[in-house]
Amino acid sequence: MTTSVGRRPLEHVLVLGGGSEIARALLMRLAGVSLRSVILMGPHAETLKRTREQLLAAFPKLTVVTLALDLSELQTVDMAVAQALKRLEVIDCVIMAAGWLGAQEMDERDPESVAHTLTVNFSGPAMALTRCAERLEEQGYGLMIVLSSVAGERVRRSNYLYGAAKAGLDGFALGLADRVHPKVSVMVIRPGFVSTAMTRSLATPPLATTAERVASDIIRGISSGATIVWSPRSMRAIMAIYRHLPRAIARQIRY
Ligand SMILES: CC(=O)CC(=O)SCCNC(=O)CCNC(=O)[C@H](O)C(C)(C)COP(=O)(O)OP(=O)(O)OC[C@H]1O[C@@H](n2cnc3c(N)ncnc32)[C@H](O)[C@@H]1OP(=O)(O)O
């Protein structure tokens, strides 16, 4: 397995949304191959600590730093990310794994909650990625891994707040990929339903996947230099059909 950008192995990594289970699974995989130091950023000290402890228990030689980041506080995002970037002499990879599903049925009637979902999943990540892109461009290389979602491929009634934000993030990341190419790479990950803390209160649909499976698909994407990674792979074909369903039919599908 190769985990490198060009000839450089992924040794020094910044994770935005360091409490994410998907990010944790990916870091465990990278630590087994090339990872040497990681900065975990997120709003919950407890989950950052849990990820740090899990990584160090398995890989005691790793350097793991945790820092606060709240993507819903837009006026603090740029400063927090810029300060984190200053701590790393070299940065091989940025992982954007922050997100918030919320409770659609309640949130959709409350403008503040609508703004929160859009901010945490779209505006905050877009700001943070913009600062990271500048740093990687200056450096002349690097990889940004952006956790998008199939929810953004065709926005559905049942989670249109989260889905609209992910559609925005996905488009933003692909535009950024074209801007920074070929020096810097951006890889957009589109997982289907992943059984993690985020979806624990929801019924598990067919084709649900796990954080570990998504991590494996991301590693596959890194090895092949992919720009878009579907997880599981079959989601690509499923979404190609679903995306083109006439609205009257799509409305009947209660998912
Ligand atoms: C009803 C339905 O329609 C059901 C569905 O479709 S589900 C949606 C489809 N599937 C997906 O979206 C799967 C892919 N998941 C994602 O892309 C998520 O948006 C993801 C990028 C956050 C990763 O998901 P995850 O690893 O499962 O999330 P989870 O373990 O809950 O971690 C989310 C992390 O985001 C970060 N985060 C949350 N709010 C944040 C904020 N305000 N600022 C910064 N970071 C924040 C935190 O680090 C958080 O972890 P903790 O809460 O444990 O601290």
The ligand as a Tripos MOL2 file, in Angstrom:
@<TRIPOS>MOLECULE
LIG
   54    56     1     0     0
SMALL
NO_CHARGES

@<TRIPOS>ATOM
      1 C1        -31.5720   10.3570    7.2860 C.3       1 LIG1
      2 C2        -30.4330   10.2390    6.3320 C.2       1 LIG1
      3 O1        -30.5700   10.7330    5.2680 O.2       1 LIG1
      4 C3        -29.2040    9.5460    6.7410 C.3       1 LIG1
      5 C4        -28.0320    9.8960    5.9050 C.2       1 LIG1
      6 O2        -28.0880   10.1440    4.7540 O.2       1 LIG1
      7 S1        -26.5660    9.9860    6.6680 S.3       1 LIG1
      8 C5        -25.6250   10.9710    5.6600 C.3       1 LIG1
      9 C6        -24.8770   10.2500    4.5940 C.3       1 LIG1
     10 N1        -23.6230    9.7880    5.0040 N.am      1 LIG1
     11 C7        -22.6390   10.5830    5.3730 C.2       1 LIG1
     12 O3        -22.7600   11.7960    5.3680 O.2       1 LIG1
     13 C8        -21.3870    9.8460    5.7610 C.3       1 LIG1
     14 C9        -20.1830   10.6710    5.7540 C.3       1 LIG1
     15 N2        -20.1120   11.4240    6.9700 N.am      1 LIG1
     16 C10       -19.5920   12.6150    6.9100 C.2       1 LIG1
     17 O4        -19.1580   13.0030    5.8810 O.2       1 LIG1
     18 C11       -19.6170   13.4590    8.1580 C.3       1 LIG1
     19 O5        -20.1310   14.7000    7.7820 O.3       1 LIG1
     20 C12       -18.2480   13.6220    8.8230 C.3       1 LIG1
     21 C13       -17.3180   14.2780    7.8610 C.3       1 LIG1
     22 C14       -18.4210   14.4710   10.0430 C.3       1 LIG1
     23 C15       -17.6460   12.3460    9.2850 C.3       1 LIG1
     24 O6        -18.5680   11.5980    9.9150 O.3       1 LIG1
     25 P1        -18.2880   10.7440   11.2570 P.3       1 LIG1
     26 O7        -16.8520   10.4110   11.3790 O.co2     1 LIG1
     27 O8        -19.2520    9.6660   11.1910 O.co2     1 LIG1
     28 O9        -18.7110   11.8210   12.3360 O.3       1 LIG1
     29 P2        -18.6070   11.8490   13.9080 P.3       1 LIG1
     30 O10       -17.9020   10.6410   14.4580 O.co2     1 LIG1
     31 O11       -19.9630   12.1900   14.4070 O.co2     1 LIG1
     32 O12       -17.6200   13.1080   14.0980 O.3       1 LIG1
     33 C16       -17.9640   14.3480   13.6790 C.3       1 LIG1
     34 C17       -16.8680   15.2930   14.1170 C.3       1 LIG1
     35 O13       -16.9960   16.5470   13.4560 O.3       1 LIG1
     36 C18       -16.3900   17.5150   14.2850 C.3       1 LIG1
     37 N3        -17.2800   18.6370   14.4900 N.ar      1 LIG1
     38 C19       -18.6030   18.6320   14.8190 C.ar      1 LIG1
     39 N4        -19.0190   19.8940   15.0100 N.ar      1 LIG1
     40 C20       -17.9440   20.6880   14.7870 C.ar      1 LIG1
     41 C21       -17.7340   22.0770   14.8650 C.ar      1 LIG1
     42 N5        -18.7110   22.9300   15.1940 N.pl3     1 LIG1
     43 N6        -16.4870   22.5520   14.6210 N.ar      1 LIG1
     44 C22       -15.4670   21.7170   14.3050 C.ar      1 LIG1
     45 N7        -15.6090   20.3960   14.2220 N.ar      1 LIG1
     46 C23       -16.8400   19.8930   14.4690 C.ar      1 LIG1
     47 C24       -16.0740   16.9000   15.6260 C.3       1 LIG1
     48 O14       -14.7030   16.5720   15.7180 O.3       1 LIG1
     49 C25       -16.9430   15.6780   15.5940 C.3       1 LIG1
     50 O15       -16.4970   14.6470   16.4080 O.3       1 LIG1
     51 P3        -17.0080   14.5980   17.9670 P.3       1 LIG1
     52 O16       -18.4210   15.0600   17.9750 O.co2     1 LIG1
     53 O17       -16.8300   13.1690   18.3300 O.co2     1 LIG1
     54 O18       -16.0950   15.5160   18.6730 O.co2     1 LIG1
@<TRIPOS>BOND
     1     1     2 1
     2     2     3 2
     3     2     4 1
     4     4     5 1
     5     5     6 2
     6     5     7 1
     7     7     8 1
     8     8     9 1
     9     9    10 1
    10    10    11 1
    11    11    12 2
    12    11    13 1
    13    13    14 1
    14    14    15 1
    15    15    16 1
    16    16    17 2
    17    16    18 1
    18    18    19 1
    19    18    20 1
    20    20    21 1
    21    20    22 1
    22    20    23 1
    23    23    24 1
    24    24    25 1
    25    25    26 2
    26    25    27 1
    27    25    28 1
    28    28    29 1
    29    29    30 2
    30    29    31 1
    31    29    32 1
    32    32    33 1
    33    33    34 1
    34    34    35 1
    35    34    49 1
    36    35    36 1
    37    36    37 1
    38    36    47 1
    39    37    38 ar
    40    37    46 ar
    41    38    39 ar
    42    39    40 ar
    43    40    41 ar
    44    40    46 ar
    45    41    42 1
    46    41    43 ar
    47    43    44 ar
    48    44    45 ar
    49    45    46 ar
    50    47    48 1
    51    47    49 1
    52    49    50 1
    53    50    51 1
    54    51    52 2
    55    51    53 1
    56    51    54 1
@<TRIPOS>SUBSTRUCTURE
     1 LIG1         1 GROUP 0 **** ****
